[in-house]
Amino acid sequence: MTKQLTGRTIFITGSGGVLGSTYVRRMLEQGARVVATDLPGHRAEALQAAHAGNEAFRFYDLDVGDEAQVTEIFKRVLADGWEPNVVLNNAAITGEMLMGAGKPFPDFADTSVADFERTLRTNLTGAFMVARQMDRDIVGRWPAALINVASMYALNGAHHPIYDGMPFKNFSAYGVTKAGIHGLTVWLAGYWAPRGATVNTIAPGAVFNNHSEEFQRRVGELIMLNRMAKPDEIADAMLFLCSAGAGYMTGQLVNVDGGFSAW
Ligand SMILES: NC(=O)c1ccc[n+]([C@@H]2O[C@H](COP(=O)([O-])OP(=O)(O)OC[C@H]3O[C@@H](n4cnc5c(N)ncnc54)[C@H](O)[C@@H]3O)[C@@H](O)[C@H]2O)c1
C-alpha cells in the first residue's frame, strides 16, 4: 500500500525539538525522505542517533538566523542529490527552549530590545530567509509546499494568569512573531501560486511536555477538549499538510488546538 508521504522529500528546520522530532519520526514512517536541520547541540545529536542508518534520513546543521548558512542550504541538499518538495519553517525560540537554557522570563517592562530582536531574528527573519531561498532554488522548478508554524498565541492573546507561579511564561516577542508568520503565508500564497507552490500555516495548541498537573488544569480550562495536545496529535495535521492530499490548500491557517481558538 502506498504510504501517505511517498514521493515527498521534506526539509524541516528546528527538527530536534519536541514537535520537530515527532514530525521526523512520523514522516519517515509514512514513506517520506526527511532533510532534518537544526542548531548543533544535544537535540540535533539525539535526533541523528535516533535515525542513524536510515537511508531516508539526512541531517544538516542550520541556524536559520544566519543568512550565509540559509543561502547555501538548499544548494548543499541539491548537490547531495535530494530535491525537497516540502519545506517546514518549524524552528523557533520557544518558552521551552529558553527554560532549557536556564534563561529567566523577565516582566514586559524589563524585556530587552536585544532579546526581543533575537526572537524576531529566528522566528520571523529566519522563516523569511528560508522561504526566500526556497523561492530561489526550488519554486517553479518542481511543485512544492511551504508550511509555516504559528501558534495558538498568534492571533489570540496569551492568558497571562495561567503562568502565575510557573517556572515559565509566555513572552511578548513569541506572540508577535507567530502572528507575523501568517502574514508571510498569505503574502507568498498568491505570489507563488502561478509557479505551482502552496503555502499554509499550522497553529498548534498547547503541547504536553511534562507540565505540572496544576498547569495542565489551568490551560485545560481554556481548551474545549479540556486537555493539552500530544505531539502526535499535532503531527497528524502536519503530515496531512505535507501530503499530496493538501494540494488544493493554500494561504490557510490550520488551528490544531483542541478548540482553544473557537470559544
Ligand atoms: N510545543 C508547543 O506547545 C507549541 C505550540 C504552538 C506552536 N509551537 C511551535 O512549534 C514549533 C516547534 O516547537 P517545539 O515545541 O518543538 O519547540 P522546541 O523548543 O522543542 O524546539 C524548537 C527547535 O528550534 C530550534 N531552533 C531554535 N533556534 C534556532 C535557530 N536559530 N536555527 C535553527 N533552529 C533553531 C531548537 O534547536 C529546537 O530544536 C515552533 O515553531 C513553536 O513555536 C509549539
The ligand as an SDF file (V2000), in Angstrom:
LIG
                    3D

 44 48  0  0  0  0  0  0  0  0999 V2000
    5.1200   22.9180   21.8570 N   0  0  0  0  0  0  0  0  0  0  0  0
    4.0570   23.7420   21.8060 C   0  0  0  0  0  0  0  0  0  0  0  0
    3.2160   23.7690   22.7260 O   0  0  0  0  0  0  0  0  0  0  0  0
    3.8590   24.6290   20.6060 C   0  0  0  0  0  0  0  0  0  0  0  0
    2.6610   25.3000   20.4910 C   0  0  0  0  0  0  0  0  0  0  0  0
    2.4490   26.1480   19.4200 C   0  0  0  0  0  0  0  0  0  0  0  0
    3.4550   26.2950   18.4780 C   0  0  0  0  0  0  0  0  0  0  0  0
    4.6140   25.6360   18.5950 N   0  0  0  0  0  0  0  0  0  0  0  0
    5.6330   25.8680   17.5650 C   0  0  0  0  0  0  0  0  0  0  0  0
    6.0280   24.6250   17.0090 O   0  0  0  0  0  0  0  0  0  0  0  0
    7.4080   24.7120   16.6060 C   0  0  0  0  0  0  0  0  0  0  0  0
    8.1870   23.6040   17.2820 C   0  0  0  0  0  0  0  0  0  0  0  0
    8.0180   23.7630   18.6760 O   0  0  0  0  0  0  0  0  0  0  0  0
    8.6110   22.7530   19.7490 P   0  0  0  0  0  0  0  0  0  0  0  0
    7.5970   22.6270   20.8090 O   0  0  0  0  0  0  0  0  0  0  0  0
    9.1330   21.5330   19.0900 O   0  0  0  0  0  0  0  0  0  0  0  0
    9.7950   23.6680   20.3190 O   0  0  0  0  0  0  0  0  0  0  0  0
   11.2390   23.2670   20.8650 P   0  0  0  0  0  0  0  0  0  0  0  0
   11.7180   24.4310   21.6720 O   0  0  0  0  0  0  0  0  0  0  0  0
   11.2080   21.9160   21.4930 O   0  0  0  0  0  0  0  0  0  0  0  0
   12.0830   23.1630   19.5050 O   0  0  0  0  0  0  0  0  0  0  0  0
   12.4500   24.2980   18.7800 C   0  0  0  0  0  0  0  0  0  0  0  0
   13.6100   23.9040   17.8960 C   0  0  0  0  0  0  0  0  0  0  0  0
   14.0340   25.0670   17.1680 O   0  0  0  0  0  0  0  0  0  0  0  0
   15.4500   25.0600   17.1650 C   0  0  0  0  0  0  0  0  0  0  0  0
   15.9860   26.3920   16.9610 N   0  0  0  0  0  0  0  0  0  0  0  0
   15.9710   27.4430   17.8100 C   0  0  0  0  0  0  0  0  0  0  0  0
   16.6400   28.4850   17.2740 N   0  0  0  0  0  0  0  0  0  0  0  0
   17.0750   28.0670   16.0520 C   0  0  0  0  0  0  0  0  0  0  0  0
   17.8320   28.6760   15.0220 C   0  0  0  0  0  0  0  0  0  0  0  0
   18.2970   29.9260   15.1270 N   0  0  0  0  0  0  0  0  0  0  0  0
   18.0880   27.9490   13.9000 N   0  0  0  0  0  0  0  0  0  0  0  0
   17.6260   26.6800   13.7740 C   0  0  0  0  0  0  0  0  0  0  0  0
   16.9300   26.0440   14.7250 N   0  0  0  0  0  0  0  0  0  0  0  0
   16.6610   26.7400   15.8560 C   0  0  0  0  0  0  0  0  0  0  0  0
   15.8480   24.4790   18.5180 C   0  0  0  0  0  0  0  0  0  0  0  0
   17.1890   23.9960   18.4870 O   0  0  0  0  0  0  0  0  0  0  0  0
   14.8210   23.3890   18.7100 C   0  0  0  0  0  0  0  0  0  0  0  0
   15.2320   22.1500   18.1920 O   0  0  0  0  0  0  0  0  0  0  0  0
    7.8800   26.1110   16.9820 C   0  0  0  0  0  0  0  0  0  0  0  0
    7.7550   26.9670   15.8790 O   0  0  0  0  0  0  0  0  0  0  0  0
    6.8980   26.5100   18.0670 C   0  0  0  0  0  0  0  0  0  0  0  0
    6.7830   27.9070   18.1990 O   0  0  0  0  0  0  0  0  0  0  0  0
    4.8510   24.8060   19.6460 C   0  0  0  0  0  0  0  0  0  0  0  0
  1  2  1  0
  2  3  2  0
  2  4  1  0
  4  5  1  0
  4 44  2  0
  5  6  2  0
  6  7  1  0
  7  8  2  0
  8  9  1  0
  8 44  1  0
  9 10  1  0
  9 42  1  0
 10 11  1  0
 11 12  1  0
 11 40  1  0
 12 13  1  0
 13 14  1  0
 14 15  2  0
 14 16  1  0
 14 17  1  0
 17 18  1  0
 18 19  2  0
 18 20  1  0
 18 21  1  0
 21 22  1  0
 22 23  1  0
 23 24  1  0
 23 38  1  0
 24 25  1  0
 25 26  1  0
 25 36  1  0
 26 27  1  0
 26 35  1  0
 27 28  2  0
 28 29  1  0
 29 30  1  0
 29 35  2  0
 30 31  1  0
 30 32  2  0
 32 33  1  0
 33 34  2  0
 34 35  1  0
 36 37  1  0
 36 38  1  0
 38 39  1  0
 40 41  1  0
 40 42  1  0
 42 43  1  0
M  CHG  2   8   1  16  -1
M  END
$$$$
